[in-house]
């Protein structure tokens, strides 16, 4: 089925979201335990950027998936621009 690719991308971005959220939580709850990141604010900023990117990509893929009707999934023809 053609939506398998979009489903795989959704899971990829969902995973990236969870990773970034976990890193942010770790940096905030235990900043002294992260020795290789002396600039905690910058480290959190980088994770926030990764989180924002993953959310944006996830939204785009969801919109693409929603724009496909069952008949178009089989033919591969796009329904509408996203």
N, C-alpha and C positions, 0 to 999 in steps of 0.2 A: 504494500500500500504506500502511496506517495507521501502520506503524512508521517511515515516512520522517520524521515530525515528531520522534519520539524520537531517531532517528539524527542528525538535524540538531542537536538539543540536546546530544547526547553530543559531537559534534564541537566545538560552541561551548565547552562546559566543558573539553574536552581542550585547546583552544586557549588558554583563559584560564589553565589550569594551566601550560602551557609559557611563556606570557608572564610569569607571576609567578615561576616558577623562574628564568627568564633574568634578570629584574630583580634578584632576590635574589643570584644569582651575580655579576652586575655590581657591585652595591653592596659585596659582600664582597671580591671580588677586586681592585677598583679604586675604592675609596671617594673618592680624591682627584680622580678624573675626573668626579665628579657634583657640579658646582658649585651647582646649584639645590637641593640637599638637604643643608643644613648639619647636620641631625640624622639621621645615617645609621641609628641604632638605630630611630628612629620610621619612617623610610622602609622599612626591612626589615620592621618590624612590620606596616605597611600591606600589604606584599606577602604576608606570611605569612597575614594575614586573607583576602586575595583568594584565595590558594592553598587555604586551608581551605574557603572558601565553594564554590569550583569543585569540590573533591573531594566535598564533601557533596552538591552538586547532581548531580554525575555518578553518585554511588552511588544516589541516588533514581531517576534516569532509568533506570539499568541495572536496578534492581529492578522498575520499572514495565514495562520491556520484557520482562523474564523472566516477569512474571506474565501476559503475553498468550500464549495458545495460537494456533496457526495458524487455527483456526476463528473465534476471537474477533477476530483482526486484521481479518478481512473484515467481521464483523458490527458491530464497534465496541463490543461488550459487554465490560465488565471481568470478569476471572476472579476476582480477589480483591483485598481492600484491601491497600495497601502501607503 
